Amino acid sequence: GSSGNIDAIGTNAKFGNPNGIATDGSFLYVADQGTHYIRQIEIATQKVSTIAGNGTGSSANGVGILAALTTPSYLYANSRSLLFTQAHGVRSITNNGLVAYYPLKANAIDYSNLTFGTINNGAGFTGTNQLGITSQTIVLNGTNQNISSSDTGLPSGSTARTGCAWIKPTLAPNANQTILSYGTGNPNEAFALVLNGNGSSINTIIQSTFGSALSVRFNVQVNLWTHICGVYTGSGAGNISRIYVNGKLVGETTTAAFGTVLGQLRIGNQLNNAEFFYGSISDVRIYSRTLNEGEINELAQNAVLAQVGNSLSTSATGLLVHY
């Protein structure tokens, strides 16, 4: 087709003069020399997006489209960064502020720092993930299975953070079930994302510290994938807690300042070995900063319609001005 610079799905996307290509197994990364951009193609959905460059053909560091590139060419991708060559230099792209990343694709590795989590009590990677790929996500029994790991380097005290995960609950017990938690089990010393059900449905999402909490009434569908993010802006930005579902803000409140004390990380249960999760969890991410709505919406589009249902986010993520 014709050349250009259009982010879209499949053959509706356009490139200028693509040169280098690399993959991390989930995405293809393309160095587009003709437009001075680095582009990303999601393998499962064929979605094309621009991840770096402003198209000016100059050289300046920055985040995303605030960075300037000049004729990028050869690429190398690993689990933590993307290296590329350009005129007279080698540069790198890293995921800004990502301090824990568990894709949970057949292992419990934290790809942000290449440490291994522990899979407890026989949990297996037998489920179909949010992209429709079989045997690519962990399945938890809701009674004693989880992943435990170190929380070294995660946001502590009252610093800003964002925690996100794709979840597929299979039961709606009349109790809490925890998606992720880290810190200690003492009051106000943790950060956790929790679901609550009434025996027939899951109708509440909670962001908790074992003290301050944001509780939002929201019906989470059983046997479908849902993307959930919890955001805390930090004491320097008003102590605001927010919850996003499938890329959309569903609730926020001002809380007391967090006081997270690092201790351990759990995926699929609470820190006191209770509130085990029934179902599958995928793509767990923790950031040491507040993600904005556009960034969260981008994460919420990393799925296919058949796995998420009509709630799949398909709206534009190129947030330029927000009032």
N, C-alpha and C positions, 0 to 999 in steps of 0.2 A: 504494500500500500504506500501511500504518500508519507513523507516525513513530517514530523511535528513534535509536540510535547503535550500529550493528553493522557491524563490518568483515567483509566476506565477498566472495564472487564474484557479480557480476551482480545479479539480483533478490533474492538473499538478504541483500544489504546494506540498511541503513536509514539515513535522514537525518532530522534534526529539522525545520529550516526552511531549506533551501538557498537562498542568495541569489546571490552573485557566482560567476562561473566564468571560468577562464582556462586556456590550454594552452601547452605548450612543444613540441608536436608528438608527444611520446611519452606524456605524462600530461595528464589534466584535473585541475585544482585547484578545489575547491569550498569556498566560505565558508559554513559551516553556522551561521547566526545562532541557531537554536533551541537548539543544544547547546554553542555557544561553541568549536567546533573548526574547524580547517582539514583537509579531507579530500583524498585523492589517489586518482584512478582511473587505472589503467594501461589505456591504450586498447586494446592488443592482447589483453589477457586479461580485461578488465573487473574486475580485482581492486581492491577498495576498501580503503584503509587510512587511519588517522589519523596525521598528521605533526606536528601542533602543537595545544596546548591541553590543559587539565586539566578543563574542563567547569564551572569555578566561576563564570564570568562576571565575573572581576576582571582586572587587568592587571599582569603581571609577566614580565620577561625570563627565558629559560631555554632548555634544550635539549629539543625534542620535547614530551612530556607534562609536563615541568617548567615550561613556559611557561604563563601564564594569559592568556586572551583574553576580550574582552567584545564580543559581537554583531558578529563580523567580517562584512564586507559585500563591497565591490568588490575585485577582484583584478587584478594585472598580473604576468605571468610572462615572464622572459627566460632566457637560458642560464645565468645566474649566481645569480639570486635570485628570490624571490617577494615582491611588495609587496602589502599589503592595507590597507584602511581598517577602523577599528573606532570605537567611540564616542570622540570627541574625539582622534583621532590616526591617523597612518599608521605602519605597522610593516613589518618585512621579515623574511623567513626565508631563511637561507643554509645550504648543506650544510656542516656543521661540520667544518672542517679539510681540506676537499677542495682540494688545491693543483694537481692536474692531472686533466683529464677529457676523454678522447678517445672519444666515442661511436663514431667511425668509420662514420658513416652518410653515405656518398657524399662525405666530405671528411676532411681530417686536422687539423681545428681543435681546439685545446685550449679547451674552453668554460669552463674556470675562469678564464681571463684573456684569452680571445679572441686567442691567438696561433696562427700557422699552422705546422704541421709540413710537412716536405718528403716527398713520395711519390717513392721512388727506383726507377728501372729499370722503369717501366711497370706497377707494381701497380695493379689495378683494383678498383672496388667492384661486383663482379658476383655476390657470394655471397648466400645466404639466411641471415639472422641468426637468433639464438636465439629470436626471437619469430615466426619463420616469414615474415618480410617479405623479398621478393626484392630484389636489387640494393641491399642496405642494409648490406653489410659488405665489408671489404677481403679479397682473396684473394692470398696470397703463394706464390711458386713454390719456396721452399726453397733457392734457389741464390744470388740476388743482390737480391731485393726486400725493402724494409723502409720504415719511416717514421723519419725523423730529426728531432729538434727540440731546443729549448733545455731544460735542466734547471734554469734559474734559479728559485729559490724552493722547490725540492724539499728534503725533509729531508736534512741532511748530518751529518757527524760521527757521533756515537753517539746522535742524537736518535730518538725513537719514530717509527714509520711503518707504513703498511699499503699494499700494492700489490695490485690485483685486476684480473682480466680474464676475459672469456668467450673460450674457445678452441675451435676445431674442427679438429684435426689431420687431414690426409688421408693421411699416410704415417708409418711408424714406422721411421725409419732407425736403423742401428747407430751412433748418435752423439747428441750433445746438439742440441736445438733450443730457442732462447731466445724466450720470450714478450715480456718487456720487460727493459730494463737501463738504468741511468743512473749517471753518475759518470765515472771514468776506467778504463782497462784495467790499472792497476797493482794489485798485491796489496792486498786489504782496502780498496780505495778505491771500490767500486761496490756497487750493490744490484741483484739480478737474480732473475727467476723463470725456471726452465729445466726442460725435459722431457728424459728420456733413454730411448732405446729399444734393443732388441736385434736389430733387423732384421725382427722379426715382430710385435712389440707395443711399446707405450709403458708402461713399468713403474716409472718413478721420477720423482718431482717434487723439484726442488732449489731452495732459496732460498740464494743465494750472495752473497758479497762479493768474490769472487776471492781468498778466504782462508778465513774462517769460513764454514761451510755447514751447513744442515740438509737431509738427504737422506731422503726418505720413499718406501718401496716402495708404489706404488699403480698399478693398471692404469687408464690413461686410454683411453677408447674412441676408436677412429678413426671419423671421419665422423659423430660426434655432438658436440653442444656440451657443454662442461664448464666450470664456474665455479671458478676457482682464486684464492685469496688468500694472500699471504705477509705475516706480521706480525712486526715487531721491536719489543719493548717499550721499548728504550732503556737506556742505562747506568744511569739513575736508577731503573729498575724491574726490575733483575736480568738484563739482556741475554738475554732469552728470545726465541727465534725460534719461530714457529708456522706451519703450513701448513693451510689449510682447502680442502676440495673439496666443491663443491655445498652449502656452508653448514655443513659438519661438520668439526670438528677431526680431522685424521688424523695429526698428529705435532707434537712440540715438543721443544726442547732448549735448554740454556743454552750460549751461544757466547761467544767473546771479544767485546769491545766493537767495534762497527762503527766504521769510520773513513772514511766516504764523503766523497770530494772531488768537488765538482760539476764537470762537464765537458760532458756531452751526454746526451740521452735517445734511446734506440732502441726501437722497437716492431717485433718480428719478427726481431731478431738481436742478437748480442753486440757489445759496444763495440769489439772488435778486428776487426770485419767478418767474423765467422765465426758458426757455429751458427745459420744462417738457419732460419726457421720454415716448415714445409710446411702450408698450410691457411689458415684464416680466424681473425681476432682481432677482438673487438668489446668495446665498453664498458670501456675501460682507465681505471682510476681509481687515483690515488695520494693518500693522506691523510697529514697531518703529525701523526697521532696513532694510537693503537692502537684499532682497531675491536673491539668485543666480538662474541661469537658471535651474539647476536640481530641486530646490525646487518649482519653478514656474511650471515647466513641470509636477511635481507630482500633483499640484492642478488642472492643465488643463486636467488630466486624470480622474477626478472625474465626469464622464459622460458616457452615452452609445451612440453607433454609430448612432442609429436611430434618436436621438435628435440633434446631432451635424453635422452629415454628414461626408464626407470624410476628413474633416479637423481635425477630432478628433486626438489628440496626442496619439500615441501608442509606441513611442520610449523609450528606456531605460532611467531611471532617476538616476541611480547609478553613479553620476559624481564623479570620483576619481581624475583625472588629467585634467586640462584645460589650454591650451596654447593660 
